[in-house]
Amino acid sequence: MGQRTQSQRTVLVAGATSATGIAIARALADQGFRVLAVGSDQQRLDERLNFVTARYQADLGDETQVEHLAQRIHADYGPIDALFHLVGGWRGGKGITGQSTEDYEYLHRSVMMTLRHTTKAFYQDLVDSPAGRLAIISSQAVATPMPSNANYGSVKASAEFWVQAVARAFSKQAPNAAAAIWVVKALTDQLPEHPGGPLSGYTHVESVAAAALALITADPATVNGRRQTLPGLE
């Protein structure tokens, strides 16, 4: 990121109280980055992320709250250099007729709208940064649609489309920036007892943290708009 030292680079982790958010935040903090954590519950933020630079409570599904969040962060620390969007959720269902509207609306708000609001609020930061970075976690379900995951896969596909649009904008406005999509089967913070067990194919949260560190330093031309499948456990 230009000539900035790592302690001058500001990274925003959205959905930070999840196991993945904690792993990414810790990996970045350990490398000297200024890490800002955002979550919906202040108590969880304080309990789980007491090692980061700052913690902010906000409902990222509420555009007004996100706009206020951006104002607070800019007042406290200036523009950000990277946004890791880890806000998500899961809702299944039996067959097409079992895909409830309530579940779809929940997923649309928790996955898509939180991504939309945060990328809009911090887009100019990432464009203006010497090396802006955006990343989301997506799902294998996008490429393997099934009736039981129609709601979930549709929302994840929408999120991927949005990130690809951001990547296209970066390529025109900010060639030093990159937007990436990480694809997983599922996430875990556990290790398998033996190969081929129930966690087989799951991606460990430490692998996501490693991907975050790699993205920060990667040549943007090689990662912008890339849909990368992260390694799974055996």
Short mmCIF file of the C-alpha atoms (twelve columns), coordinates in Angstrom:
data_MODEL
# 
_entry.id   MODEL 
# 
loop_
_atom_site.group_PDB 
_atom_site.id 
_atom_site.type_symbol 
_atom_site.label_atom_id 
_atom_site.label_alt_id 
_atom_site.label_comp_id 
_atom_site.label_asym_id 
_atom_site.label_seq_id 
_atom_site.Cartn_x 
_atom_site.Cartn_y 
_atom_site.Cartn_z 
_atom_site.pdbx_PDB_model_num 
ATOM 1   C CA . MET A 1   0.000   0.000   0.000   1 
ATOM 2   C CA . GLY A 2   2.331   2.688   -1.241  1 
ATOM 3   C CA . GLN A 3   4.812   3.956   1.292   1 
ATOM 4   C CA . ARG A 4   2.527   3.572   4.308   1 
ATOM 5   C CA . THR A 5   3.724   1.439   7.162   1 
ATOM 6   C CA . GLN A 6   1.408   -1.356  8.240   1 
ATOM 7   C CA . SER A 7   0.469   0.552   11.378  1 
ATOM 8   C CA . GLN A 8   -0.842  3.323   9.103   1 
ATOM 9   C CA . ARG A 9   -3.078  0.989   7.086   1 
ATOM 10  C CA . THR A 10  -6.631  0.781   8.307   1 
ATOM 11  C CA . VAL A 11  -8.633  -2.393  7.807   1 
ATOM 12  C CA . LEU A 12  -12.344 -2.688  8.530   1 
ATOM 13  C CA . VAL A 13  -13.677 -6.134  9.443   1 
ATOM 14  C CA . ALA A 14  -17.470 -6.271  9.132   1 
ATOM 15  C CA . GLY A 15  -19.124 -9.142  10.947  1 
ATOM 16  C CA . ALA A 16  -16.091 -9.269  13.177  1 
ATOM 17  C CA . THR A 17  -17.457 -11.293 16.108  1 
ATOM 18  C CA . SER A 18  -17.726 -14.509 14.082  1 
ATOM 19  C CA . ALA A 19  -14.917 -17.067 14.345  1 
ATOM 20  C CA . THR A 20  -13.773 -15.988 10.878  1 
ATOM 21  C CA . GLY A 21  -13.869 -12.325 11.803  1 
ATOM 22  C CA . ILE A 22  -11.822 -12.931 14.924  1 
ATOM 23  C CA . ALA A 23  -9.242  -14.962 12.985  1 
ATOM 24  C CA . ILE A 24  -8.845  -12.301 10.301  1 
ATOM 25  C CA . ALA A 25  -8.734  -9.458  12.822  1 
ATOM 26  C CA . ARG A 26  -6.093  -11.211 14.910  1 
ATOM 27  C CA . ALA A 27  -3.925  -12.090 11.906  1 
ATOM 28  C CA . LEU A 28  -3.981  -8.510  10.672  1 
ATOM 29  C CA . ALA A 29  -3.440  -7.026  14.126  1 
ATOM 30  C CA . ASP A 30  -0.487  -9.360  14.686  1 
ATOM 31  C CA . GLN A 31  1.066   -8.014  11.489  1 
ATOM 32  C CA . GLY A 32  0.726   -4.437  12.701  1 
ATOM 33  C CA . PHE A 33  -2.352  -3.309  10.799  1 
ATOM 34  C CA . ARG A 34  -4.804  -0.898  12.387  1 
ATOM 35  C CA . VAL A 35  -7.885  -3.092  12.686  1 
ATOM 36  C CA . LEU A 36  -11.396 -1.728  13.170  1 
ATOM 37  C CA . ALA A 37  -14.051 -4.284  14.090  1 
ATOM 38  C CA . VAL A 38  -17.754 -3.836  13.392  1 
ATOM 39  C CA . GLY A 39  -20.542 -6.003  14.752  1 
ATOM 40  C CA . SER A 40  -24.156 -5.872  15.828  1 
ATOM 41  C CA . ASP A 41  -23.515 -6.570  19.527  1 
ATOM 42  C CA . GLN A 42  -21.217 -4.332  21.565  1 
ATOM 43  C CA . GLN A 43  -20.774 -6.875  24.350  1 
ATOM 44  C CA . ARG A 44  -19.581 -9.569  21.941  1 
ATOM 45  C CA . LEU A 45  -17.266 -7.073  20.293  1 
ATOM 46  C CA . ASP A 46  -15.713 -6.127  23.616  1 
ATOM 47  C CA . GLU A 47  -15.416 -9.734  24.815  1 
ATOM 48  C CA . ARG A 48  -14.040 -11.266 21.621  1 
ATOM 49  C CA . LEU A 49  -12.010 -8.462  20.016  1 
ATOM 50  C CA . ASN A 50  -10.299 -6.636  22.856  1 
ATOM 51  C CA . PHE A 51  -7.031  -6.762  20.869  1 
ATOM 52  C CA . VAL A 52  -8.099  -4.576  17.917  1 
ATOM 53  C CA . THR A 53  -7.648  -0.834  17.525  1 
ATOM 54  C CA . ALA A 54  -11.346 0.013   17.813  1 
ATOM 55  C CA . ARG A 55  -14.757 -1.631  17.985  1 
ATOM 56  C CA . TYR A 56  -17.968 -0.205  16.551  1 
ATOM 57  C CA . GLN A 57  -21.516 -1.436  17.033  1 
ATOM 58  C CA . ALA A 58  -23.825 -0.962  14.050  1 
ATOM 59  C CA . ASP A 59  -26.650 -2.671  12.202  1 
ATOM 60  C CA . LEU A 60  -25.077 -2.927  8.758   1 
ATOM 61  C CA . GLY A 61  -28.442 -3.743  7.246   1 
ATOM 62  C CA . ASP A 62  -29.543 -0.192  8.043   1 
ATOM 63  C CA . GLU A 63  -28.119 2.242   5.499   1 
ATOM 64  C CA . THR A 64  -28.431 5.242   7.790   1 
ATOM 65  C CA . GLN A 65  -26.479 3.465   10.527  1 
ATOM 66  C CA . VAL A 66  -23.761 2.556   8.027   1 
ATOM 67  C CA . GLU A 67  -23.506 6.154   6.870   1 
ATOM 68  C CA . HIS A 68  -23.124 7.240   10.501  1 
ATOM 69  C CA . LEU A 69  -20.552 4.480   11.037  1 
ATOM 70  C CA . ALA A 70  -18.486 5.773   8.133   1 
ATOM 71  C CA . GLN A 71  -18.628 9.283   9.559   1 
ATOM 72  C CA . ARG A 72  -17.463 8.030   12.967  1 
ATOM 73  C CA . ILE A 73  -14.599 6.013   11.491  1 
ATOM 74  C CA . HIS A 74  -13.471 8.875   9.273   1 
ATOM 75  C CA . ALA A 75  -13.514 11.227  12.252  1 
ATOM 76  C CA . ASP A 76  -11.591 8.755   14.421  1 
ATOM 77  C CA . TYR A 77  -9.108  7.234   11.967  1 
ATOM 78  C CA . GLY A 78  -9.592  8.700   8.510   1 
ATOM 79  C CA . PRO A 79  -10.268 6.602   5.393   1 
ATOM 80  C CA . ILE A 80  -9.933  2.840   5.384   1 
ATOM 81  C CA . ASP A 81  -7.676  0.799   3.099   1 
ATOM 82  C CA . ALA A 82  -9.487  -2.546  3.168   1 
ATOM 83  C CA . LEU A 83  -12.944 -3.934  3.857   1 
ATOM 84  C CA . PHE A 84  -13.475 -7.583  4.735   1 
ATOM 85  C CA . HIS A 85  -17.202 -8.243  4.575   1 
ATOM 86  C CA . LEU A 86  -18.001 -11.348 6.629   1 
ATOM 87  C CA . VAL A 87  -21.644 -10.684 7.451   1 
ATOM 88  C CA . GLY A 88  -23.831 -13.618 6.491   1 
ATOM 89  C CA . GLY A 89  -26.232 -16.220 7.685   1 
ATOM 90  C CA . TRP A 90  -27.868 -19.440 6.621   1 
ATOM 91  C CA . ARG A 91  -31.450 -20.466 6.000   1 
ATOM 92  C CA . GLY A 92  -32.409 -23.688 4.233   1 
ATOM 93  C CA . GLY A 93  -35.706 -25.202 3.208   1 
ATOM 94  C CA . LYS A 94  -37.347 -28.230 1.631   1 
ATOM 95  C CA . GLY A 95  -37.681 -27.847 -2.116  1 
ATOM 96  C CA . ILE A 96  -38.667 -24.765 -4.073  1 
ATOM 97  C CA . THR A 97  -42.007 -24.380 -2.334  1 
ATOM 98  C CA . GLY A 98  -40.231 -24.648 1.007   1 
ATOM 99  C CA . GLN A 99  -38.135 -21.546 0.331   1 
ATOM 100 C CA . SER A 100 -39.948 -19.067 2.525   1 
ATOM 101 C CA . THR A 101 -40.182 -15.370 1.844   1 
ATOM 102 C CA . GLU A 102 -39.222 -14.694 5.457   1 
ATOM 103 C CA . ASP A 103 -35.972 -16.639 5.036   1 
ATOM 104 C CA . TYR A 104 -35.177 -14.940 1.733   1 
ATOM 105 C CA . GLU A 105 -35.721 -11.488 3.207   1 
ATOM 106 C CA . TYR A 106 -33.523 -12.359 6.186   1 
ATOM 107 C CA . LEU A 107 -30.700 -13.529 3.906   1 
ATOM 108 C CA . HIS A 108 -31.099 -10.615 1.522   1 
ATOM 109 C CA . ARG A 109 -30.752 -8.154  4.385   1 
ATOM 110 C CA . SER A 110 -27.973 -9.934  6.272   1 
ATOM 111 C CA . VAL A 111 -25.846 -10.787 3.224   1 
ATOM 112 C CA . MET A 112 -26.668 -8.516  0.306   1 
ATOM 113 C CA . MET A 113 -27.836 -5.300  1.906   1 
ATOM 114 C CA . THR A 114 -25.001 -5.213  4.435   1 
ATOM 115 C CA . LEU A 115 -22.542 -5.634  1.560   1 
ATOM 116 C CA . ARG A 116 -24.267 -2.997  -0.523  1 
ATOM 117 C CA . HIS A 117 -24.362 -0.465  2.305   1 
ATOM 118 C CA . THR A 118 -20.757 -0.923  3.430   1 
ATOM 119 C CA . THR A 119 -19.219 -0.912  -0.047  1 
ATOM 120 C CA . LYS A 120 -21.130 2.226   -0.986  1 
ATOM 121 C CA . ALA A 121 -20.148 3.995   2.238   1 
ATOM 122 C CA . PHE A 122 -16.443 3.131   1.935   1 
ATOM 123 C CA . TYR A 123 -16.057 2.840   -1.836  1 
ATOM 124 C CA . GLN A 124 -14.264 6.158   -2.258  1 
ATOM 125 C CA . ASP A 125 -11.872 5.234   0.553   1 
ATOM 126 C CA . LEU A 126 -10.871 2.085   -1.317  1 
ATOM 127 C CA . VAL A 127 -10.512 3.956   -4.606  1 
ATOM 128 C CA . ASP A 128 -8.351  6.637   -3.019  1 
ATOM 129 C CA . SER A 129 -6.196  4.182   -1.038  1 
ATOM 130 C CA . PRO A 130 -2.767  3.311   -2.472  1 
ATOM 131 C CA . ALA A 131 -4.052  -0.276  -2.541  1 
ATOM 132 C CA . GLY A 132 -7.706  -0.628  -1.610  1 
ATOM 133 C CA . ARG A 133 -8.992  -4.131  -0.948  1 
ATOM 134 C CA . LEU A 134 -12.466 -5.665  -0.682  1 
ATOM 135 C CA . ALA A 135 -13.274 -9.316  -0.017  1 
ATOM 136 C CA . ILE A 136 -16.365 -11.379 0.693   1 
ATOM 137 C CA . ILE A 137 -16.950 -15.028 1.495   1 
ATOM 138 C CA . SER A 138 -19.256 -16.803 -0.916  1 
ATOM 139 C CA . SER A 139 -20.466 -20.359 -1.239  1 
ATOM 140 C CA . GLN A 140 -20.113 -23.371 -3.478  1 
ATOM 141 C CA . ALA A 141 -23.914 -23.275 -3.556  1 
ATOM 142 C CA . VAL A 142 -23.746 -20.537 -6.202  1 
ATOM 143 C CA . ALA A 143 -22.259 -22.975 -8.714  1 
ATOM 144 C CA . THR A 144 -24.264 -25.999 -7.532  1 
ATOM 145 C CA . PRO A 145 -27.868 -24.823 -7.229  1 
ATOM 146 C CA . MET A 146 -30.235 -27.151 -5.418  1 
ATOM 147 C CA . PRO A 147 -33.906 -26.671 -4.537  1 
ATOM 148 C CA . SER A 148 -33.044 -26.822 -0.839  1 
ATOM 149 C CA . ASN A 149 -30.596 -23.896 -1.069  1 
ATOM 150 C CA . ALA A 150 -32.391 -21.737 -3.654  1 
ATOM 151 C CA . ASN A 151 -32.847 -18.788 -1.284  1 
ATOM 152 C CA . TYR A 152 -29.300 -18.928 0.040   1 
ATOM 153 C CA . GLY A 153 -27.600 -19.492 -3.315  1 
ATOM 154 C CA . SER A 154 -29.600 -16.730 -4.988  1 
ATOM 155 C CA . VAL A 155 -28.553 -14.175 -2.387  1 
ATOM 156 C CA . LYS A 156 -24.924 -15.287 -2.511  1 
ATOM 157 C CA . ALA A 157 -24.996 -15.023 -6.312  1 
ATOM 158 C CA . SER A 158 -26.287 -11.467 -5.973  1 
ATOM 159 C CA . ALA A 159 -23.442 -10.631 -3.597  1 
ATOM 160 C CA . GLU A 160 -20.913 -12.052 -6.046  1 
ATOM 161 C CA . PHE A 161 -22.392 -9.971  -8.865  1 
ATOM 162 C CA . TRP A 162 -22.100 -6.849  -6.726  1 
ATOM 163 C CA . VAL A 163 -18.442 -7.542  -5.958  1 
ATOM 164 C CA . GLN A 164 -17.711 -8.198  -9.621  1 
ATOM 165 C CA . ALA A 165 -19.281 -4.812  -10.400 1 
ATOM 166 C CA . VAL A 166 -17.023 -3.194  -7.794  1 
ATOM 167 C CA . ALA A 167 -14.045 -5.001  -9.333  1 
ATOM 168 C CA . ARG A 168 -14.958 -3.631  -12.748 1 
ATOM 169 C CA . ALA A 169 -15.187 -0.128  -11.294 1 
ATOM 170 C CA . PHE A 170 -11.799 -0.572  -9.623  1 
ATOM 171 C CA . SER A 171 -10.228 -1.609  -12.923 1 
ATOM 172 C CA . LYS A 172 -11.339 1.694   -14.442 1 
ATOM 173 C CA . GLN A 173 -10.906 4.051   -11.482 1 
ATOM 174 C CA . ALA A 174 -8.330  2.484   -9.178  1 
ATOM 175 C CA . PRO A 175 -5.912  0.022   -10.814 1 
ATOM 176 C CA . ASN A 176 -4.140  -0.450  -7.480  1 
ATOM 177 C CA . ALA A 177 -7.340  -1.696  -5.841  1 
ATOM 178 C CA . ALA A 178 -8.824  -5.196  -5.907  1 
ATOM 179 C CA . ALA A 179 -12.108 -6.880  -5.011  1 
ATOM 180 C CA . ALA A 180 -12.049 -10.631 -4.374  1 
ATOM 181 C CA . ILE A 181 -14.534 -13.437 -3.780  1 
ATOM 182 C CA . TRP A 182 -13.563 -16.370 -1.576  1 
ATOM 183 C CA . VAL A 183 -15.573 -19.537 -2.123  1 
ATOM 184 C CA . VAL A 184 -16.078 -22.167 0.584   1 
ATOM 185 C CA . LYS A 185 -18.256 -25.167 1.245   1 
ATOM 186 C CA . ALA A 186 -18.632 -24.120 4.879   1 
ATOM 187 C CA . LEU A 187 -16.466 -22.605 7.599   1 
ATOM 188 C CA . THR A 188 -15.188 -24.079 10.846  1 
ATOM 189 C CA . ASP A 189 -12.871 -23.210 13.695  1 
ATOM 190 C CA . GLN A 190 -12.484 -26.880 14.620  1 
ATOM 191 C CA . LEU A 191 -9.968  -29.434 13.378  1 
ATOM 192 C CA . PRO A 192 -11.117 -32.868 12.146  1 
ATOM 193 C CA . GLU A 193 -10.476 -35.879 14.322  1 
ATOM 194 C CA . HIS A 194 -9.625  -37.934 11.257  1 
ATOM 195 C CA . PRO A 195 -9.592  -37.506 7.451   1 
ATOM 196 C CA . GLY A 196 -12.924 -37.898 5.744   1 
ATOM 197 C CA . GLY A 197 -14.917 -36.944 8.831   1 
ATOM 198 C CA . PRO A 198 -17.897 -34.601 9.022   1 
ATOM 199 C CA . LEU A 199 -15.650 -31.536 8.583   1 
ATOM 200 C CA . SER A 200 -14.190 -32.806 5.323   1 
ATOM 201 C CA . GLY A 201 -14.232 -30.033 2.730   1 
ATOM 202 C CA . TYR A 202 -14.893 -27.299 5.290   1 
ATOM 203 C CA . THR A 203 -12.516 -24.336 5.239   1 
ATOM 204 C CA . HIS A 204 -10.799 -23.543 8.522   1 
ATOM 205 C CA . VAL A 205 -11.029 -19.926 9.616   1 
ATOM 206 C CA . GLU A 206 -7.227  -19.704 9.756   1 
ATOM 207 C CA . SER A 207 -7.174  -20.391 6.009   1 
ATOM 208 C CA . VAL A 208 -9.439  -17.404 5.511   1 
ATOM 209 C CA . ALA A 209 -7.111  -15.298 7.657   1 
ATOM 210 C CA . ALA A 210 -4.187  -16.404 5.492   1 
ATOM 211 C CA . ALA A 211 -6.154  -15.423 2.386   1 
ATOM 212 C CA . ALA A 212 -6.756  -11.982 3.885   1 
ATOM 213 C CA . LEU A 213 -3.057  -11.413 4.480   1 
ATOM 214 C CA . ALA A 214 -2.256  -12.631 0.973   1 
ATOM 215 C CA . LEU A 215 -4.853  -10.325 -0.573  1 
ATOM 216 C CA . ILE A 216 -3.412  -7.297  1.201   1 
ATOM 217 C CA . THR A 217 -0.024  -7.765  -0.484  1 
ATOM 218 C CA . ALA A 218 -1.082  -9.341  -3.783  1 
ATOM 219 C CA . ASP A 219 -0.635  -7.757  -7.194  1 
ATOM 220 C CA . PRO A 220 -4.114  -6.295  -7.774  1 
ATOM 221 C CA . ALA A 221 -4.086  -7.299  -11.425 1 
ATOM 222 C CA . THR A 222 -3.908  -10.956 -10.395 1 
ATOM 223 C CA . VAL A 223 -6.736  -10.886 -7.833  1 
ATOM 224 C CA . ASN A 224 -9.213  -8.191  -8.871  1 
ATOM 225 C CA . GLY A 225 -12.513 -9.844  -9.729  1 
ATOM 226 C CA . ARG A 226 -11.131 -13.292 -8.995  1 
ATOM 227 C CA . ARG A 227 -13.392 -16.004 -7.623  1 
ATOM 228 C CA . GLN A 228 -10.995 -18.079 -5.491  1 
ATOM 229 C CA . THR A 229 -11.904 -21.394 -3.890  1 
ATOM 230 C CA . LEU A 230 -10.219 -21.598 -0.495  1 
ATOM 231 C CA . PRO A 231 -8.728  -24.933 0.605   1 
ATOM 232 C CA . GLY A 232 -10.879 -27.331 2.584   1 
ATOM 233 C CA . LEU A 233 -9.988  -29.773 5.323   1 
ATOM 234 C CA . GLU A 234 -9.416  -33.391 4.409   1 
# 
